[in-house]
Structure formats: C-alpha cells, structure tokens
C-alpha cells in the first residue's frame, strides 16, 4: 500500500515538473548568446561575483537575469537580451 502512494506521488511530480522544464529548455534554445557570454557582458557593466543566472521575460524581452554580488556587499540584477547581448536594464 505504501509503495502505491510513493509511485503515485512520483508520477504527479513528473506531470507537474515536466511542462516547466520544457518551457525553460524552449527559452534557452532560442538564445543567440550563451549564459557564459551574458555573464561576461554583465560583469563588464557591474563588477562582482555572479551568484545566479536565469532566463526570464523582462521589459518585453527574454533576457538572462545575471545576479551579481557587488564588492560593497550589495546585489544587482543585470538584464542581458538573449538575442542581441545588449544590456536592457538593471535592478
């Protein structure tokens, strides 16, 4: 009986997580610049240590959101357009 609950929970997790994973993969396959290139571009604008990089929709564009820990202990997000590599904003 317990095994059935475990299998059922696993199947439900797959059903809920698969669409989110597919959407992220679809977004990243549309990128013309790589995550590494976006990181380099962001660090040229704001020096520091990169703590996270993800793809999101910001200001009407798909962008890499590069989170940077600044030398003064703050944190900045740099939005790098995934098609052009241009910085479209910071937060």
C-alpha positions in Angstrom: 0.0 0.0 0.0 2.8 2.5 0.9 4.6 1.7 -2.4 1.5 2.7 -4.4 1.4 6.1 -2.7 5.1 6.6 -3.4 4.7 5.7 -7.1 1.6 7.9 -7.4 3.4 10.9 -5.7 6.3 10.4 -8.1 4.1 10.4 -11.2 2.3 13.5 -10.0 5.7 15.3 -9.6 6.7 14.3 -13.1 3.4 15.6 -14.5 3.8 19.0 -12.8 7.5 19.5 -13.4 7.8 18.3 -17.0 5.9 21.4 -18.5 8.1 23.8 -16.6 11.3 22.1 -17.6 10.2 22.0 -21.2 9.4 25.7 -21.2 12.8 26.6 -19.8 14.5 24.4 -22.4 12.5 26.1 -25.2 13.5 29.5 -24.0 17.2 28.7 -23.7 17.3 27.0 -27.1 16.1 30.3 -28.6 19.1 32.2 -27.1 21.6 33.5 -29.6 24.1 34.2 -26.9 25.2 31.8 -24.2 24.9 32.1 -20.5 28.7 32.5 -20.3 28.6 35.4 -22.8 25.7 37.0 -20.8 27.7 36.6 -17.6 30.8 38.3 -19.1 28.7 41.2 -20.5 27.0 41.7 -17.1 30.3 41.7 -15.3 31.7 44.3 -17.6 28.8 46.6 -16.6 28.8 45.7 -12.8 31.9 44.1 -11.3 31.5 41.5 -8.6 30.7 37.8 -8.2 27.9 36.1 -10.1 25.5 34.3 -7.8 22.8 33.1 -10.3 21.8 33.3 -13.9 18.4 32.5 -15.3 16.2 33.3 -18.2 13.1 35.5 -17.6 10.8 37.8 -19.5 11.6 41.4 -18.6 10.6 44.7 -20.3 9.0 42.8 -23.2 12.1 40.7 -24.0 13.6 37.3 -23.0 16.7 38.1 -21.0 19.3 36.5 -18.9 19.0 37.8 -15.4 22.5 37.8 -14.1 22.6 38.3 -10.3 25.8 39.9 -9.1 27.1 40.3 -5.6 28.9 43.6 -5.6 32.2 44.3 -3.7 30.3 46.6 -1.3 28.1 43.7 -0.3 25.0 44.7 -2.3 23.3 42.8 -5.0 22.4 43.9 -8.6 20.5 42.1 -11.3 21.6 42.8 -14.9 19.2 42.0 -17.7 21.0 40.9 -20.9 18.9 40.4 -24.1 19.3 36.7 -25.1 19.2 37.6 -28.8 21.4 40.8 -29.1 23.6 40.5 -25.9 22.7 44.1 -25.1 22.0 45.1 -21.5 18.4 46.2 -21.4 18.3 47.2 -17.7 19.4 46.6 -14.1 17.6 46.3 -10.9 
